[in-house]
Amino acid sequence: MTGLDLPGYETLRSAQRLWRVRPGLAAPLAASPAAALLEGEPPPPGPPGTGRGTVMTLVLAGRAAYAKRGRHGGLVGSLLGDLFWRDGRARRAVEAAERLRSAGVATPEVLAAGCRAVHGPLWTYVLVTEAIPRGASLQALLGEQPLARRRRRLARGAGRCVRALHDAGFVHADLNLGNLVVADGGEAVSPTGASEVHVIDLEGGRFRKTVNLGARRRNLKRLLRSYEKWIAPASPLDRRDGFAFLRAYCGTDQAMFRSLLGDLGGAAGFRLHRLVWRRGRAMAGL
């Protein structure tokens, strides 16, 4: 954001602070708690389905939104916390959201992005995104142990969402059940019988010219590990749930289905019964 004007955003500068804001939202943003969040003040606990980092809810010109301060994950997070190299991370997140939305991927619109210089080239940033109506993370919904029919809808919706993400050339840096958010609590169903699933927390992800099968497999295994960590110990899913996800992800691509079924089908998270394996191979034309 230091050297790039983002199309469709207005620029607000003050001292060592920089905001890119959607037209008409500058004044509401300045009067909102998001400004304090950029200064480092801790927010109240955020709602489920808002991803990693500190989150607050707010309303900008009648639009429900989430404001979240960026934070590194893993070992880097313990060292740098919410400090990043200038504004690059925030800028790429805004650009990624715009590009994915243009490609038809369900992901929230970024209403504003703010950065503040902390020490030399180390900056902190805040993203303000639109709220997904009655959104709940896939992690939270599956943890409620929903009935089989609802689980299938959630699995199909997640499969379609992740496939669209990969087809758009994007590899998510932290693809997990908490970063797949279901609209309307999973009650809204598409004509294909799938829930409406959105992907969030795009920071750190990368676009590639094409996302090959190996990259898809690695990203899906990351998603599978989050299931094994958060859901499987307390409420294992039915063996057919993983199959429903995989069929929705692969669609009519039989070669991809055969490959991923072999790679992921035997993993603990999918727990595919031999009968389901036979059915899958029959559907794949084997």
PEPE-V727566 format. One record per helix or strand of 3 or more residues. SS is the DSSP state (H for helix, E for strand). FROM is the first residue (numbers start at 1). TO is the last residue. Records with the same first field share a line. If there is no record, write none. Layout:
BEGIN
SS->FROM-TO / FROM-TO
END
This chain:
BEGIN
E->9-14 / 17-22 / 54-60 / 63-69 / 110-119 / 122-130 / 180-182 / 197-199
H->26-30 / 34-38 / 74-80 / 88-102 / 138-143 / 148-167 / 177-179 / 183-186 / 213-230 / 232-235 / 239-250 / 254-264 / 274-283
END
